[in-house]
């Protein structure tokens, strides 16, 4: 069953579960961070309206960390709503994830670099890793893995900054979302090819085509022994087992533009729909 919950602000984009048992989400078109405890009313925290907050994740310090794509900043918000922002050079930060070293790692889409920020706000940049690094996640091998949207590859950076890239078999696949799977591999979505991808830590790639190759899969997250993903262009959410079996579910509102997806504190799946709601999906 899928239920939609309207939230104030414009453009729900990414979503995650915080350490306080609430859903936290970005509102990319109104420059806000939202918080929703299932069953209660949502609360919004205002940033610069043009800041374009994109990805949000729990940090190692009990706060939520997010990227401001339009404002070129990394943001931190406590569960009480206190916001701190850390300015960056103009770089279009997009993906962010906690690393095994107790810092946050993020992608710089317009400078083609990976950045690292400590919980005290100290920023380190690394040399170019390839065209348009997008999403990033911690792997099972004490390294960070990321998608190279315009280089058609998956990248790996270790804690010392050494980078390895793995080209994808499908040309112009444009990978975006990536996450660590329950099987010890990394799983990602290919927005331009309409496929789900899997890469082992040794660099072996497998691709699983969706029935709708124009679905434009965007984000992906592990849930139990499967992976769930959004189809931005197909107006659906789907799941894929580690063996490659795919199931999809239509969303009730046409043109809702699903982006981020996460397991909620209530055991349901939640996805951010850019048309203005959060959708709750019971499995």
Backbone torsions as a table, in degrees:
resi	resn	phi	psi	omega
1	UNK	NA	140.5	-179.8
2	UNK	-122.0	126.9	177.5
3	UNK	-124.3	138.5	177.9
4	UNK	-102.3	142.6	179.4
5	UNK	-126.0	114.4	179.9
6	UNK	-68.3	142.0	177.3
7	UNK	-129.6	149.3	177.3
8	UNK	-70.3	156.2	-178.2
9	UNK	96.9	178.9	-174.5
10	UNK	-124.8	130.9	170.4
11	UNK	81.0	56.1	172.1
12	UNK	-53.2	130.9	-170.4
13	UNK	-125.3	-62.7	178.8
14	UNK	-116.2	157.9	-176.6
15	UNK	-148.1	146.1	177.5
16	UNK	-153.1	165.0	174.2
17	UNK	-98.5	128.2	-178.9
18	UNK	-88.4	173.0	-179.6
19	UNK	-71.8	-7.5	-179.4
20	UNK	-96.4	10.3	-179.7
21	UNK	73.1	24.9	178.0
22	UNK	-120.6	158.9	170.3
23	UNK	-87.2	133.4	175.6
24	UNK	-118.4	139.1	-174.8
25	UNK	-148.1	157.2	177.9
26	UNK	-100.0	148.3	174.9
27	UNK	-119.0	93.6	-167.2
28	UNK	-67.9	-29.6	-175.5
29	UNK	-94.4	-5.3	175.2
30	UNK	-124.5	5.2	175.2
31	UNK	63.8	52.4	-177.5
32	UNK	-135.9	157.3	169.0
33	UNK	-113.1	129.6	-179.0
34	UNK	-109.2	154.9	176.8
35	UNK	-135.2	132.7	179.9
36	UNK	-138.5	120.6	167.3
37	UNK	-90.6	121.7	-178.8
38	UNK	-51.3	128.7	-178.1
39	UNK	94.2	-7.3	178.5
40	UNK	-116.8	178.1	179.7
41	UNK	-82.9	142.6	179.3
42	UNK	-72.1	153.9	177.0
43	UNK	-124.9	139.4	179.4
44	UNK	-118.0	144.7	178.2
45	UNK	-119.5	122.2	-171.7
46	UNK	-84.8	133.5	169.3
47	UNK	-109.0	-171.9	167.8
48	UNK	-55.6	125.4	-177.2
49	UNK	-57.2	-23.4	-179.1
50	UNK	-98.4	11.6	-172.9
51	UNK	-73.9	-25.9	177.7
52	UNK	61.1	55.7	178.1
53	UNK	-62.7	135.1	-174.5
54	UNK	-117.1	-87.8	-175.0
55	UNK	-90.1	141.2	178.1
56	UNK	-133.0	137.1	-176.7
57	UNK	-144.2	155.8	171.2
58	UNK	-68.6	139.6	176.5
59	UNK	-97.8	173.2	-179.8
60	UNK	-76.3	-4.4	-175.8
61	UNK	-107.2	12.7	179.4
62	UNK	83.1	3.7	176.7
63	UNK	-108.5	174.8	173.9
64	UNK	-104.1	140.5	179.7
65	UNK	-120.3	144.0	-176.4
66	UNK	-147.5	160.5	176.3
67	UNK	-100.5	145.7	173.6
68	UNK	-114.1	94.6	-174.4
69	UNK	-61.1	-44.2	-178.5
70	UNK	-80.7	-26.9	-177.4
71	UNK	-94.1	-6.4	-179.2
72	UNK	53.6	53.4	179.0
73	UNK	-140.9	158.2	165.8
74	UNK	-104.8	132.6	-178.2
75	UNK	-113.8	154.1	176.3
76	UNK	-133.9	133.0	177.4
77	UNK	-131.9	129.1	177.5
78	UNK	-77.3	167.1	178.9
79	UNK	-67.7	-14.5	174.9
80	UNK	-89.2	-3.8	176.3
81	UNK	97.1	8.8	178.9
82	UNK	-81.0	125.9	-173.1
83	UNK	-108.7	135.6	170.8
84	UNK	-127.2	138.4	179.9
85	UNK	-123.8	141.1	-178.1
86	UNK	-118.8	112.9	-177.4
87	UNK	-71.5	146.9	176.8
88	UNK	-123.1	161.9	165.6
89	UNK	-59.1	160.9	-177.8
90	UNK	-63.1	109.8	-172.0
91	UNK	-147.0	-4.5	178.9
92	UNK	61.3	57.9	179.5
93	UNK	-63.7	138.1	-176.5
94	UNK	-130.0	-75.8	-178.9
95	UNK	-79.0	151.7	176.9
96	UNK	-153.0	145.0	179.3
97	UNK	-158.3	150.1	174.8
98	UNK	-73.8	137.3	179.8
99	UNK	-101.2	171.0	179.7
100	UNK	-70.9	-7.9	-178.4
101	UNK	-97.2	8.1	179.4
102	UNK	81.8	8.6	176.5
103	UNK	-112.5	174.0	173.9
104	UNK	-104.8	138.0	177.9
105	UNK	-114.6	140.4	-175.7
106	UNK	-141.8	161.6	179.2
107	UNK	-101.2	145.7	176.1
108	UNK	-114.8	100.5	-169.6
109	UNK	-69.7	-34.6	-174.8
110	UNK	-91.2	-10.6	175.7
111	UNK	-111.8	-1.8	176.7
112	UNK	61.3	37.5	-177.5
113	UNK	-126.3	166.8	170.4
114	UNK	-108.7	137.7	177.0
115	UNK	-118.2	162.5	178.7
116	UNK	-135.4	135.2	178.3
117	UNK	-132.1	130.3	176.9
118	UNK	-78.9	167.7	179.3
119	UNK	-69.0	-11.6	173.7
120	UNK	-90.8	-3.9	176.8
121	UNK	95.6	10.6	178.4
122	UNK	-81.2	124.0	-173.7
123	UNK	-106.0	135.6	173.2
124	UNK	-124.4	136.5	176.1
125	UNK	-111.8	153.3	179.1
126	UNK	-120.0	156.4	-179.2
127	UNK	-59.1	168.6	-177.7
128	UNK	-53.3	135.7	-179.3
129	UNK	-110.1	-9.6	-176.3
130	UNK	134.1	169.2	-168.6
131	UNK	-70.8	122.8	170.3
132	UNK	57.5	64.6	171.9
133	UNK	-62.3	135.7	-171.4
134	UNK	-116.7	-96.3	-180.0
135	UNK	-83.0	158.8	-179.0
136	UNK	-145.2	148.4	-179.9
137	UNK	-151.9	157.5	173.8
138	UNK	-79.8	133.4	177.9
139	UNK	-93.2	175.8	179.4
140	UNK	-79.2	1.4	-172.7
141	UNK	-113.9	26.2	180.0
142	UNK	59.1	37.4	175.9
143	UNK	-139.5	167.4	175.6
144	UNK	-103.9	137.5	178.9
145	UNK	-116.0	142.6	-175.0
146	UNK	-146.7	157.7	176.7
147	UNK	-93.7	142.0	173.8
148	UNK	-109.7	93.9	-169.7
149	UNK	-60.6	-40.7	-177.2
150	UNK	-99.7	-6.3	176.6
151	UNK	-99.8	-2.9	178.2
152	UNK	54.9	52.2	-176.0
153	UNK	-153.5	164.8	171.1
154	UNK	-110.2	134.5	-178.1
155	UNK	-113.6	158.1	175.9
156	UNK	-134.0	134.1	175.6
157	UNK	-129.4	128.2	179.7
158	UNK	-87.8	177.7	-173.5
159	UNK	-68.6	-13.4	175.5
160	UNK	-94.9	-3.1	178.0
161	UNK	97.2	2.4	178.1
162	UNK	-74.1	132.1	-173.3
163	UNK	-114.2	137.1	171.5
164	UNK	-126.0	138.5	176.8
165	UNK	-121.5	146.7	-178.6
166	UNK	-125.1	110.1	178.6
167	UNK	-64.0	150.0	178.5
168	UNK	-92.1	148.4	-179.3
169	UNK	-66.0	-34.9	-177.6
170	UNK	-88.3	125.8	-179.6
171	UNK	-67.4	143.9	175.2
172	UNK	52.2	40.2	-179.4
173	UNK	-75.3	-25.4	176.3
174	UNK	56.0	63.8	-179.7
175	UNK	-63.4	145.6	179.0
176	UNK	-126.4	-88.2	-175.2
177	UNK	-68.0	147.7	177.2
178	UNK	-148.9	146.9	179.9
179	UNK	-154.3	158.8	173.5
180	UNK	-79.8	131.6	-177.7
181	UNK	-92.4	171.5	179.9
182	UNK	-74.8	-5.8	-175.8
183	UNK	-104.9	11.0	179.6
184	UNK	83.2	5.2	176.6
185	UNK	-110.2	172.9	173.7
186	UNK	-102.8	138.5	179.3
187	UNK	-118.2	142.5	-175.6
188	UNK	-146.8	167.1	179.0
189	UNK	-116.3	144.5	178.8
190	UNK	-109.9	99.5	-170.3
191	UNK	-66.9	-33.5	-177.4
192	UNK	-87.9	-20.3	-177.6
193	UNK	-100.7	-12.0	-177.8
194	UNK	66.3	45.5	-177.7
195	UNK	-136.3	156.8	168.2
196	UNK	-103.6	137.9	-178.5
197	UNK	-119.1	156.2	176.3
198	UNK	-135.0	135.0	176.9
199	UNK	-133.8	130.8	176.4
200	UNK	-78.6	166.5	178.9
201	UNK	-67.9	-13.9	174.6
202	UNK	-88.7	-3.0	176.1
203	UNK	94.8	11.1	178.4
204	UNK	-81.8	124.6	-174.1
205	UNK	-108.3	136.0	170.0
206	UNK	-126.8	146.2	-179.7
207	UNK	-126.0	140.4	-178.1
208	UNK	-124.5	108.4	-177.9
209	UNK	-71.2	141.4	172.7
210	UNK	-80.6	157.5	178.3
211	UNK	-65.7	-31.1	175.7
212	UNK	-106.3	100.1	-176.2
213	UNK	-71.6	-10.5	176.7
214	UNK	-97.9	14.7	-173.9
215	UNK	-71.6	-20.6	179.2
216	UNK	54.3	65.2	177.0
217	UNK	-61.2	141.0	-168.9
218	UNK	-121.7	-51.2	-176.9
219	UNK	-128.6	158.9	-177.4
220	UNK	-148.7	144.4	-177.7
221	UNK	-148.2	147.3	178.1
222	UNK	-82.2	141.5	174.7
223	UNK	-142.3	109.1	-177.7
224	UNK	62.0	-127.4	-178.4
225	UNK	-99.5	19.1	179.5
226	UNK	-133.4	175.3	174.8
227	UNK	-120.8	137.4	176.6
228	UNK	-112.1	145.3	-175.3
229	UNK	-143.5	161.6	176.6
230	UNK	-104.6	147.0	173.3
231	UNK	-113.0	93.9	-175.7
232	UNK	-59.5	-43.9	-178.6
233	UNK	-85.0	-18.5	-177.7
234	UNK	-97.7	-5.5	-179.5
235	UNK	57.6	44.8	-177.5
236	UNK	-141.8	163.0	162.7
237	UNK	-118.2	152.9	-178.3
238	UNK	-143.9	169.0	175.3
239	UNK	-133.0	152.9	176.8
240	UNK	-137.1	131.7	176.4
241	UNK	-77.9	166.6	178.7
242	UNK	-69.1	-11.7	173.4
243	UNK	-89.9	-7.8	176.4
244	UNK	101.9	7.9	177.9
245	UNK	-79.4	127.0	-173.7
246	UNK	-111.2	135.9	173.7
247	UNK	-129.9	139.0	178.7
248	UNK	-125.8	156.9	-177.9
249	UNK	-135.1	124.3	177.9
250	UNK	-70.1	141.7	173.8
251	UNK	-84.6	149.8	-172.0
252	UNK	-71.9	-27.1	-177.5
253	UNK	-102.9	122.6	178.8
254	UNK	-61.0	144.8	175.3
255	UNK	63.7	32.7	-174.7
256	UNK	-81.8	-12.6	175.2
257	UNK	55.9	70.3	177.8
258	UNK	-70.2	133.9	178.3
259	UNK	-117.7	-98.6	-176.0
260	UNK	-69.4	156.1	178.8
261	UNK	-147.3	142.3	-177.7
262	UNK	-156.9	156.4	171.7
263	UNK	-77.5	126.7	-176.8
264	UNK	-84.5	169.6	179.5
265	UNK	-68.6	-13.6	-180.0
266	UNK	-96.5	6.9	179.0
267	UNK	84.9	-0.6	177.0
268	UNK	-97.1	164.2	171.6
269	UNK	-85.6	140.4	175.6
270	UNK	-126.5	138.9	176.8
271	UNK	-131.2	144.1	178.7
272	UNK	-89.4	122.5	-179.7
273	UNK	-105.2	119.3	-172.0
274	UNK	-63.8	-18.1	179.3
275	UNK	-71.5	-9.9	171.6
276	UNK	132.6	10.7	-178.9
277	UNK	-136.3	167.6	167.3
278	UNK	-109.7	135.2	179.7
279	UNK	-106.1	135.5	177.5
280	UNK	-106.1	127.9	-176.5
281	UNK	-119.6	118.3	174.8
282	UNK	-93.5	138.0	-174.2
283	UNK	-91.5	NA	NA
